[in-house]
Amino acid sequence: MRRVGRETWAVARRVLTELIRRQRSLAFWGFFPVSILLLIGMILTGRTDLTIPEAFEQAAVSALVGSGFFFSGVGGTVSTIVAEREQGTLKRLFLSPVSGLSYFLGIFLAYILVATAQVILVTAVAAYLGARFHGHILLGLLLFGLTVGGYVGAGFILGTQLARRTDDVNALVAAVGLPFVIIGGTFLPTSLFPENLLAVAKYTPIYHMNEGLLGVAIQDYSWQEVGENLGYLAVFTGVMVVGGWLSYLYMVQRERQL
């Protein structure tokens, strides 16, 4: 177990080092959620009765779930897997003592750390504008973990099964993810949705990510009050992680035969 932990950290550190060398990606992953935070906050301030702190409390959750976590967790994982395949890193992995489980967990850890940095950045900007977190910290962390875990698991599935070249990444993430981001209530509050669209939205994971985190962060919801959101996300994340692991094993088996 200790060996897996060391190998997992080594893989995560290598992925993070590569991201730091490509400073443009990290800069965009920081700039994008902050810009969405400011845009949504200003719109809510100007078009609703919310105060500035209340508007940015709501905007912070939407910015993180719909832009920060999504594009780093899904898009980042897909791009890493595709780049590793194109650069032949997976072939070298077969000759190294690093286990497949450590590699899988290492990518997970790397993008959880990226998401954590996004939380710190966005909440710092929102706090500067008066926003405050009102809810249960442990419950908020659990929802954060399920959200990021579900995104990274989905990234593994997309990256191993559908993306073949680096050129495929942006088109794939946009085509698969953006409709779910919008219908999940990220850029438009679900209170504006017609009943038929709201009924569809409740079956999407991003809706439960937004509703759960908004309820905890702003309205201090209890475990019981976010129970439906929590249960849905637990199932979704479990399916995505297991699906991502199986997809990864299938990709490794296919790469060994080439």
Secondary structure, 3 states (H helix, E strand, C coil): CHHHHHHHHHHHHHHHHHHHHCHHHHHHHHHHHHHHHHHHHHHHHHHCCCCHHHHHHHHHHHHHHHHHHHHHHHHHHHHHHHHHHHHCHHHHHHHCCCCHHHHHHHHHHHHHHHHHHHHHHHHHHHHHCCCCCCCCHHHHHHHHHHHHHHHHHHHHHHHHHCCCCCHHHHHHHHHHHHHHHHHCCCCCCHHHCCHHHHHHHCCCHHHHHHHHHHHHHHHCCCCCCCHHHHHHHHHHHHHHHHHHHHHHHHHHHHHHHC
